[in-house]
Amino acid sequence: LMGGGAGGVEMGNANRGFAIGPGVLAKQAATILCFTPELNIARSRALDYFEGVAAKTVPIFNWDKTERLEPVLVKFFEGLCAKLAFPLGPVITPNYLSDNGALVIKNHPEFACYRDIGFYLKLFLNPQTDYLPQTQQSSWRQRDAELNFAWDSERKMFKVKGYQGMFLNCRPRLKRGEMPPTHRFTPLASPSEYTKPYFAETEDDVLHMWDLPDFGSLDVGNAKALGQHDAELLLSYLTVPYMRVPLVLSFFSQQDRIHSLQSAKLQGVFDGVLFEPSHFLASQHSAAEIADVPTSEPHLLATAHGLLLNELVHSPQVVREAVVRLAKQAVDLDTGHVKASTSTVILYVIRLCARIDSYVSLLISLAEGTHETTRLEQCRGLHGAQVKRVLPELKAFRTELRSVLHGPLQTVLGGWYKKLVKECEDRFDDSTLDENTKMMCSVQAHVLLAYRALAEAEVDYKLAHTFVAAFCFLSTRHEWNMDLYPQDFFVPEHELFELLHAARRTIVVWLRTKATQSELDRIMETAVSVAAATGGVEADNNSQPVNRWAYVQGSRSVGRFAMHSAYAAAAVAAGHAAAAAAAGAEATEVVAVGALREESDPRHSQNASRPRKTMVALWEAIFGKGSLHDVFAPTAADGEPPGSASST
């Protein structure tokens, strides 16, 4: 808020204005699981923005520090009111912030929006989540999120209410002797998280503990996930965050420790080690170097884009060996059924490999300049020369990883799905159907996740068919926001939602521009049969499609496809003799009339392998006459069945 106007700067001075400060955003963002690699780049840019703004402005709305009227906020109102000739005073000034009918907000309604944004930013950074609005509450409405500010003249502080009268606080409210929480999101890679009530910040702290955590029990013989020796090793690795990625990867990929990943707690540790970005390296320290060991400047043990991207850029070989070894070990654990005790390990390794594939593919696309939205030179901390130097190794890593992820592991998922479907045949008890449907949803979610990182040039018929079938299966059977699945058995819903929308555009473009007519027909027929629960998700290349499909024309219908016509031979096979006869002996298809008409698409005139027809809206002269029944319903004089070739 520089307050620039026709007369120049009205608030502060020519060099410094007022702005919302980031507070503890960098600290809290360090422990957010970033399964999507682009989130690390977005995090870096957001924090760089706040750092740049902080260098030129004075922070206001510091709700995470105090609810009182800050001196800097008083100075802000003084500068504003001096130019607008608004009155000031100890009684009037606080009302400029709390009263939406006061002069400031009445003349500048955007200030109320800026105030609310600043409050919500600090509210969501409050590590004490017990006093935050609970998202499970089904009665919340949009108006409940409106903030109501009030000035307590006796206590000289602001009170904020929302969500049906709930008091909202941006900093923890503690009882006497209570330790303040430090993280908004659980730091899964912190050793102290598993040694409570003791702190374990260094290796010495771990070595001096009498009893170490076992990280839960396994399904086989009530064995502990980790013994004391392995627990000591793992916790020691967690005390060195900057080096934890290669150490923990090697730990789980050796000595048959993959079995310990049955423990949901150890899965969380592994995810935290790999996908928590950890400490953020500010741009002002990007050129600094560590001069002593142990370092006297621990803030330099940080990265701009997260530890995993940093490790892949500087030392991809260690990550490659460990991840590929885990993937191959997971294939060997398959017993043939998703209900086996090792299935959670296999599913977790599939999720792990798919996420690593996304990170590697991001670096490859940045190095080759093929990423849709980001360029390598825009990513501070990812040095272009170094990324291009390791590019051949990254490509070899991705090829080797996908050979397992898209090969044997996909075969495992396909076998599980077939057995679940077979168990449901001729079964009418709801318990079996419900349980198997949930497991089939989990299997299909992992199938989709394995292909998330594929670029548009890598899409083929098999992938497009697999994606569309799995997408339709989940859309019609998965119950969102119900928490019906165990944490270690299903892809997190926010990640599943992201990958569906990230891959949707790629699949739609392929269907519209590269799919042959036969491929489009088979994929659309599968989508209908899966959605109607009359067919499975597997592709049947030997069957002939009954209907001919085309996409709907128009910028608002890019992802829409409609049935264009019915093949005559298929109609005869299906028993529709009348429709086939109406088509004539020489015809191969019958136009199905509905709310669409056929029109040639000039974009397909030069490529015979692409669909030659598209669908547009009915002529206005016809569409304006009334309902479709009024237009197309046969009369007694017609003597023809509706939908026949001559009636069209």
C-alpha positions in Angstrom: 0.0 0.0 0.0 2.0 2.9 -1.3 -0.9 5.3 -1.5 0.0 6.7 -4.9 -2.3 9.3 -6.3 -2.4 12.3 -8.5 -0.4 14.2 -5.9 2.3 11.5 -5.6 2.8 9.1 -2.7 0.2 9.8 0.1 1.4 7.3 2.7 4.8 6.5 4.1 7.5 8.0 1.9 8.7 7.6 -1.6 10.7 4.5 -0.8 8.7 2.5 1.8 5.0 1.8 1.9 2.9 -0.8 3.9 2.3 -4.4 3.1 1.2 -7.7 4.6 4.2 -9.6 5.9 4.6 -13.3 5.3 5.0 -14.1 9.0 6.1 -17.7 9.6 5.1 -18.8 6.1 8.6 -20.1 5.2 8.8 -22.1 8.4 5.4 -23.7 8.1 5.7 -24.4 4.3 8.9 -26.4 5.1 6.9 -29.3 6.4 4.1 -29.4 3.8 4.2 -32.6 1.7 4.7 -31.6 -1.9 3.9 -34.7 -4.0 3.6 -32.4 -7.1 7.0 -31.0 -7.9 5.6 -27.8 -9.4 4.5 -26.8 -5.9 8.1 -26.4 -4.9 8.7 -23.9 -7.6 5.4 -22.1 -6.6 6.6 -22.0 -3.0 9.9 -20.6 -3.9 8.4 -17.8 -6.0 5.8 -16.9 -3.4 8.5 -16.6 -0.7 10.8 -14.6 -3.0 7.9 -12.3 -3.7 7.3 -11.7 0.0 11.0 -11.2 0.5 11.1 -8.6 -2.2 8.1 -6.8 -0.8 9.5 -6.8 2.7 12.6 -5.0 1.5 10.5 -2.0 0.3 7.6 -1.9 2.8 6.7 -1.9 6.5 4.6 -5.0 7.5 1.1 -4.4 8.9 -1.7 -6.7 10.1 0.7 -8.7 12.2 -2.1 -10.7 13.8 0.2 -13.5 14.6 2.0 -11.3 17.1 -0.7 -9.1 18.6 -4.4 -8.2 18.5 -3.8 -4.7 19.6 -3.7 -1.6 17.5 -0.1 -1.6 16.2 1.9 1.7 16.0 2.6 1.0 12.3 -1.1 0.7 11.6 -1.7 4.0 13.4 0.9 5.6 11.1 -0.8 4.1 8.1 -4.1 5.7 9.1 -2.4 9.0 9.9 -1.0 9.2 6.4 -4.2 8.2 4.8 -6.5 10.5 6.8 -4.2 13.5 6.5 -4.8 13.5 2.7 -8.5 12.7 3.0 -9.2 15.1 5.9 -10.7 12.3 8.0 -10.7 12.7 11.8 -8.3 10.8 14.0 -8.2 9.9 17.7 -7.8 7.0 20.2 -11.6 6.3 19.8 -12.0 6.9 16.1 -8.8 5.3 14.7 -9.5 1.7 15.7 -12.9 1.9 14.1 -11.4 2.6 10.8 -10.2 -1.0 10.8 -13.2 -2.7 12.5 -16.2 -0.8 11.3 -17.2 -1.5 7.7 -19.3 1.7 7.7 -16.6 4.0 8.8 -15.1 6.6 6.5 -12.0 4.6 5.4 -13.8 1.5 4.3 -16.8 3.4 3.0 -14.5 5.4 0.7 -12.0 2.6 0.1 -14.0 -0.7 0.3 -10.9 -2.6 -1.1 -9.2 -2.0 2.3 -11.7 -4.4 4.0 -10.7 -7.1 1.5 -7.0 -6.4 2.1 -7.6 -6.6 5.9 -9.4 -9.9 5.6 -6.8 -11.4 3.4 -4.1 -10.4 5.9 -6.0 -12.0 8.7 -6.8 -15.2 6.9 -3.1 -15.6 5.9 -2.0 -15.4 9.6 -5.0 -17.5 10.7 -4.0 -20.4 8.5 -0.4 -20.2 9.7 -1.5 -20.7 13.4 0.0 -24.0 14.5 -2.7 -24.5 17.1 -5.3 -26.1 14.8 -7.8 -26.8 17.6 -9.1 -23.3 17.3 -9.5 -23.2 13.6 -12.8 -23.8 11.8 -13.3 -27.5 11.2 -13.6 -28.4 7.5 -15.8 -31.4 8.4 -18.6 -29.1 9.5 -21.3 -29.6 6.9 -23.3 -26.5 7.9 -20.8 -23.9 6.8 -22.0 -21.5 4.1 -20.1 -18.9 2.2 -21.4 -16.1 4.4 -20.1 -17.9 7.5 -16.5 -17.1 6.3 -17.2 -13.4 6.5 -15.0 -11.8 9.2 -16.5 -9.5 11.8 -14.0 -7.2 13.5 -14.9 -5.5 16.8 -12.8 -3.1 19.0 -12.7 -3.9 22.7 -12.2 -0.4 24.1 -11.6 -1.7 27.7 -8.9 -4.3 26.8 -7.6 -2.2 23.9 -7.6 -5.0 21.4 -9.5 -6.3 18.4 -11.8 -9.3 18.5 -12.6 -11.2 15.3 -15.5 -13.6 14.8 -16.6 -15.8 12.0 -18.2 -19.1 11.3 -21.3 -18.6 13.3 -19.9 -16.6 16.1 -16.6 -18.5 16.6 -13.7 -16.4 18.0 -10.7 -16.6 15.6 -7.1 -16.2 16.8 -4.0 -16.1 14.7 -1.6 -17.2 17.5 -1.8 -20.1 19.9 -3.8 -19.8 23.1 -1.9 -21.6 25.8 -2.6 -22.7 29.4 -0.1 -22.0 32.1 2.9 -24.3 31.6 1.8 -25.6 28.2 4.4 -25.8 25.5 3.5 -23.8 22.4 3.0 -25.8 19.1 5.6 -25.1 16.5 4.3 -26.5 13.2 1.0 -26.0 11.4 1.6 -29.3 9.6 3.1 -32.3 11.3 6.9 -32.5 10.6 7.1 -36.1 9.5 10.8 -36.0 8.9 11.6 -34.6 12.4 13.1 -37.1 14.8 11.5 -35.3 17.8 8.1 -36.2 16.4 8.8 -39.9 17.2 10.7 -39.5 20.5 8.1 -37.5 22.4 8.2 -36.2 25.2 12.0 -36.1 24.5 13.7 -33.8 22.0 16.1 -35.3 19.5 17.9 -32.6 17.6 21.3 -34.2 17.3 22.8 -37.6 17.0 24.0 -37.4 20.6 20.4 -37.0 21.7 19.5 -40.2 19.9 22.4 -42.2 21.3 21.6 -41.2 24.9 18.0 -42.4 24.7 17.3 -45.6 26.6 14.2 -46.7 24.7 13.8 -45.9 21.0 10.5 -46.1 19.1 9.6 -49.3 17.1 7.3 -47.4 14.6 4.5 -49.9 15.1 3.9 -53.6 14.4 3.8 -55.6 11.2 1.0 -58.0 10.2 3.2 -61.0 10.4 3.8 -62.5 13.9 3.3 -59.1 15.7 6.9 -58.3 14.7 8.0 -54.7 15.3 8.5 -52.5 12.3 12.1 -51.7 13.4 14.4 -53.0 16.0 16.4 -50.8 18.3 19.5 -50.8 16.1 17.6 -49.9 12.9 15.5 -47.3 14.8 18.7 -45.7 16.1 20.1 -45.5 12.5 16.9 -44.0 11.1 16.6 -41.4 13.8 20.2 -40.5 13.4 19.7 -39.9 9.7 16.8 -37.6 10.5 19.0 -35.3 12.6 20.8 -34.2 9.5 18.0 -32.8 7.2 20.3 -31.6 4.4 21.7 -35.1 4.0 18.7 -37.2 4.9 17.4 -38.0 1.3 20.3 -40.4 0.2 20.7 -41.8 3.7 17.1 -42.8 4.2 16.7 -44.0 0.6 19.6 -46.3 1.1 18.3 -47.4 4.5 14.9 -48.7 3.2 16.3 -50.2 0.0 18.8 -52.5 1.7 18.8 -55.5 4.0 15.2 -56.4 3.2 13.8 -53.4 5.1 11.1 -52.9 2.5 8.9 -55.1 4.7 9.0 -52.5 7.4 7.0 -50.2 5.1 3.9 -52.0 6.1 3.9 -49.5 9.0 1.9 -46.4 8.2 4.2 -44.4 10.5 7.3 -45.4 8.5 5.5 -44.6 5.3 5.0 -41.1 6.8 8.6 -40.9 7.7 9.7 -41.8 4.2 7.3 -39.3 2.6 8.5 -36.6 4.9 12.1 -37.2 4.1 11.5 -37.1 0.4 8.7 -34.7 -0.2 8.9 -32.1 2.6 10.9 -29.3 1.1 12.6 -28.5 4.4 14.3 -25.1 5.2 14.0 -22.4 2.6 17.2 -20.6 1.3 16.4 -16.9 0.9 17.6 -15.2 -2.2 19.8 -12.9 -0.2 21.8 -16.0 0.9 21.8 -17.8 -2.5 25.4 -16.8 -3.3 26.8 -17.5 0.2 29.0 -20.5 0.9 29.6 -22.6 4.0 33.0 -21.8 5.4 33.3 -24.0 8.5 32.1 -27.5 9.7 30.0 -27.7 11.7 28.7 -24.6 10.2 28.2 -21.4 12.2 25.5 -20.4 9.7 22.9 -23.2 9.7 20.5 -21.1 7.7 22.7 -21.9 4.7 21.9 -25.6 4.9 18.7 -25.0 2.9 17.5 -25.1 -0.7 15.3 -22.9 -2.8 13.2 -25.7 -4.3 13.3 -28.5 -1.8 15.7 -31.3 -0.9 14.6 -33.9 -3.5 15.0 -31.6 -6.5 18.4 -30.5 -5.1 19.4 -34.1 -4.7 18.3 -35.1 -8.2 20.2 -32.1 -9.7 23.5 -32.8 -7.8 23.5 -36.5 -7.1 20.8 -38.5 -9.0 22.7 -41.7 -9.0 22.0 -42.5 -5.4 18.3 -41.8 -5.8 18.2 -43.9 -9.0 19.8 -47.0 -7.5 17.7 -46.9 -4.3 14.3 -46.2 -6.0 14.7 -48.8 -8.8 15.8 -51.4 -6.2 12.7 -50.7 -4.1 10.5 -51.0 -7.2 11.9 -54.4 -8.2 11.6 -55.6 -4.6 8.0 -54.6 -4.5 7.2 -56.7 -7.6 8.7 -59.7 -5.8 6.4 -59.2 -2.8 3.2 -59.8 -4.9 1.2 -62.8 -3.7 -1.5 -62.4 -6.3 -4.2 -60.6 -4.3 -4.7 -57.1 -3.0 -5.9 -58.4 0.4 -2.5 -59.9 1.2 -0.4 -58.4 3.9 2.2 -57.1 1.5 -0.2 -55.2 -0.7 0.1 -52.0 1.3 3.9 -52.1 0.7 3.4 -52.6 -3.0 0.9 -49.7 -3.2 3.1 -47.4 -1.3 6.1 -48.2 -3.5 3.9 -47.5 -6.6 3.0 -44.1 -5.1 6.6 -43.4 -4.3 7.9 -44.3 -7.8 5.1 -42.3 -9.5 6.0 -39.2 -7.4 9.7 -39.6 -8.1 8.9 -40.0 -11.8 7.1 -36.6 -11.6 10.1 -34.9 -10.1 12.5 -36.4 -12.6 10.2 -35.5 -15.5 10.0 -31.9 -14.3 13.7 -31.5 -14.4 13.9 -33.1 -17.9 11.3 -30.9 -19.3 13.0 -27.8 -17.8 16.3 -28.8 -19.2 14.8 -29.4 -22.7 12.6 -26.3 -22.5 9.4 -28.2 -23.1 7.6 -27.4 -19.8 4.3 -25.8 -20.5 4.5 -22.9 -17.9 8.0 -22.7 -16.5 11.5 -22.1 -17.9 14.7 -23.3 -16.3 16.2 -19.8 -16.0 13.2 -18.7 -14.0 13.9 -21.3 -11.3 16.4 -19.8 -8.8 18.5 -22.5 -7.3 18.2 -24.9 -10.2 21.5 -24.0 -12.0 21.0 -24.5 -15.7 24.4 -25.8 -16.5 24.3 -28.4 -13.8 20.8 -29.6 -14.7 21.8 -30.0 -18.4 24.9 -31.8 -17.3 22.9 -34.5 -15.5 20.2 -34.6 -18.1 21.4 -37.9 -19.7 21.5 -39.6 -16.3 18.0 -38.3 -15.5 16.7 -39.7 -18.7 18.3 -43.0 -18.0 16.8 -43.0 -14.5 13.3 -42.2 -15.8 13.5 -45.0 -18.5 14.6 -47.6 -16.0 12.0 -46.5 -13.4 9.2 -46.6 -15.9 10.2 -50.0 -17.2 9.2 -51.3 -13.8 6.4 -48.8 -12.9 4.6 -49.2 -16.2 5.5 -52.9 -16.7 5.5 -55.4 -13.8 3.9 -53.1 -11.3 1.0 -52.4 -13.7 0.7 -56.1 -14.3 0.3 -56.6 -10.5 -2.4 -54.0 -10.3 -4.2 -55.5 -13.3 -4.2 -59.0 -11.7 -5.6 -57.6 -8.5 -8.4 -55.8 -10.3 -9.4 -59.0 -12.2 -9.6 -61.0 -9.0 -11.7 -58.4 -7.3 -14.1 -58.3 -10.2 -14.3 -62.1 -10.2 -15.2 -62.1 -6.5 -18.1 -59.8 -7.2 -19.6 -62.0 -9.8 -22.9 -63.6 -8.7 -22.5 -62.0 -5.3 -25.4 -60.0 -3.9 -24.4 -59.2 -0.4 -23.6 -55.5 0.0 -20.6 -56.0 2.3 -18.5 -57.9 -0.2 -19.5 -55.5 -3.0 -18.7 -52.4 -1.0 -15.4 -53.7 0.2 -14.3 -54.9 -3.2 -15.5 -51.7 -4.9 -13.4 -49.6 -2.5 -10.3 -51.8 -3.3 -11.0 -51.5 -7.0 -11.1 -47.7 -6.6 -7.8 -47.9 -4.8 -6.3 -50.0 -7.6 -7.5 -47.7 -10.3 -6.3 -44.6 -8.5 -2.8 -46.1 -8.4 -3.0 -47.0 -12.1 -3.7 -43.3 -12.8 -1.0 -42.1 -10.5 1.6 -44.2 -12.3 1.0 -42.3 -15.6 0.7 -38.8 -14.1 4.1 -37.6 -15.5 3.6 -38.6 -19.1 3.9 -35.8 -21.6 1.5 -35.3 -24.5 4.0 -36.7 -27.0 4.2 -40.0 -24.9 0.4 -40.7 -25.0 -0.7 -43.6 -27.1 -4.0 -45.6 -27.5 -3.2 -47.9 -24.5 -2.5 -45.0 -22.1 -5.5 -43.0 -23.3 -7.8 -46.0 -22.9 -6.4 -46.8 -19.4 -6.8 -43.2 -18.2 -10.4 -42.7 -19.5 -11.5 -46.1 -18.2 -10.0 -45.5 -14.7 -11.3 -41.9 -14.7 -14.8 -43.0 -15.4 -14.5 -45.9 -12.9 -13.5 -43.5 -10.1 -16.0 -40.8 -11.1 -18.9 -43.2 -10.7 -17.8 -45.3 -7.7 -15.4 -43.3 -5.5 -17.0 -41.4 -2.6 -15.1 -38.2 -2.2 -14.5 -36.5 1.2 -15.8 -39.5 3.1 -12.5 -40.9 4.6 -13.6 -44.4 3.8 -10.1 -45.7 3.0 -7.1 -46.5 5.2 -4.4 -43.9 4.9 -1.8 -46.4 3.7 -4.2 -47.9 1.1 -5.4 -45.0 -1.1 -3.9 -42.1 -3.0 -4.6 -38.9 -1.0 -7.7 -37.3 -2.5 -6.1 -33.9 -3.1 -3.3 -35.6 -5.1 -5.8 -37.7 -7.0 -7.9 -34.6 -7.8 -4.8 -32.8 -9.1 -3.6 -35.6 -11.3 -7.1 -36.0 -12.9 -7.1 -32.4 -13.9 -3.5 -32.3 -14.9 -3.8 -35.3 -17.2 -7.3 -34.4 -18.5 -6.1 -31.8 -21.0 -3.3 -34.1 -22.3 -5.8 -36.9 -23.0 -8.4 -34.7 -24.6 -5.8 -33.2 -26.9 -4.7 -36.6 -28.0 -8.3 -37.8 -28.5 -9.1 -34.8 -30.7 -5.9 -34.6 -32.8 -4.1 -38.0 -32.8 -6.6 -40.8 -32.2 -7.9 -42.7 -35.2 -11.6 -43.1 -35.6 -11.4 -46.7 -34.4 -9.4 -45.8 -31.4 -11.8 -43.0 -30.5 -14.8 -45.3 -30.8 -13.3 -48.0 -28.6 -12.3 -45.5 -25.9 -15.7 -43.8 -25.8 -17.6 -47.2 -25.8 -15.4 -48.3 -22.9 -16.2 -45.0 -21.0 -19.9 -45.7 -21.4 -19.8 -49.3 -20.4 -17.6 -48.5 -17.3 -19.9 -45.7 -16.2 -23.0 -47.8 -16.7 -21.3 -50.7 -14.8 -21.8 -53.0 -17.8 -18.1 -53.6 -18.7 -14.6 -53.6 -17.3 -11.7 -51.2 -17.7 -9.7 -53.6 -19.9 -9.3 -52.8 -23.5 -10.8 -55.3 -26.0 -9.0 -54.7 -29.3 -10.9 -57.5 -31.1 -14.4 -56.2 -30.5 -16.1 -53.9 -33.0 -17.6 -50.7 -31.6 -21.3 -50.3 -32.0 -21.3 -46.5 -32.3 -19.3 -44.0 -34.2 -18.1 -41.0 -32.0 -17.0 -37.5 -32.6 -16.2 -34.5 -30.5 -18.5 -31.5 -30.0 -17.4 -28.3 -31.7 -16.9 -25.0 -29.9 -14.4 -23.5 -27.5 -16.7 -24.4 -24.5 -16.9 -28.0 -25.5 -13.3 -29.0 -26.0 -13.5 -32.0 -23.7 -17.0 -33.1 -24.8 -17.7 -36.1 -27.1 -21.0 -37.4 -28.5 -22.3 -40.4 -30.3 -22.2 -39.5 -34.0 -23.8 -42.5 -35.6 -24.3 -46.3 -35.3 -22.4 -48.8 -37.5 -24.9 -50.8 -39.6 -23.1 -54.1 -39.2 -22.9 -53.6 -35.4 -26.6 -52.8 -35.4 -27.5 -56.0 -37.1 -25.3 -57.9 -34.7 -27.1 -56.2 -31.8 -30.5 -57.1 -33.3 -31.5 -53.7 -34.7 -32.5 -55.1 -38.1 -34.9 -52.3 -38.9 -32.2 -49.6 -38.4 -29.7 -51.6 -40.5 -32.3 -52.1 -43.3 -33.1 -48.4 -43.4 -29.4 -47.7 -43.9 -29.4 -49.6 -47.2 -27.1 -52.3 -48.5 -24.3 -49.9 -49.4 -24.3 -47.9 -46.2 -21.9 -48.5 -43.4 -23.5 -46.2 -40.8 -26.8 -44.6 -39.7 -26.9 -41.0 -38.5 -28.4 -40.8 -35.1 -30.4 -37.6 -34.8 -30.5 -35.8 -31.5 -29.6 -32.3 -30.3 -26.6 -32.4 -32.7 -26.0 -32.3 -36.4 -23.1 -33.4 -38.6 -20.6 -31.0 -40.1 -17.3 -31.5 -41.8 -14.2 -30.3 -39.9 -11.7 -28.7 -42.2 -8.9 -29.4 -39.7 -9.2 -33.1 -40.5 -9.3 -32.9 -44.3 -5.6 -33.6 -44.8 -5.3 -36.5 -42.3 -7.3 -39.6 -43.0 -6.4 -41.2 -39.7 -8.3 -38.6 -37.7 -12.1 -38.4 -37.2 -13.5 -36.5 -40.1 -16.7 -35.4 -38.4 -17.5 -33.0 -35.6 -20.8 -32.1 -34.0 -22.3 -28.6 -33.7 -25.6 -27.4 -32.4 -28.9 -27.8 -34.4 -29.9 -25.1 -36.8 -31.6 -22.3 -35.1 -34.6 -22.6 -37.4 -35.2 -26.2 -36.1 -34.1 -25.7 -32.5 -36.4 -22.7 -32.1 -39.5 -24.6 -33.0 -39.9 -26.3 -29.6 -38.9 -29.6 -28.0 -37.1 -32.3 -29.9 -40.2 -34.4 -29.6 -42.2 -31.8 -31.4 -39.7 -31.7 -34.3 -38.8 -35.4 -34.7 -41.8 -37.4 -33.4 -43.5 -39.2 -36.3 -47.1 -38.6 -37.1 -49.6 -41.2 -38.1 -49.2 -40.2 -41.7 -45.5 -40.7 -41.6 -45.7 -44.4 -40.9 -42.0 -44.5 -39.9 -40.4 -45.3 -36.6 -38.6 -42.4 -34.8 -34.8 -42.3 -35.4 -34.9 -44.2 -38.7 -32.7 -43.0 -41.5 -35.5 -41.5 -43.7 -37.0 -39.6 -40.8 -33.8 -37.8 -40.2 
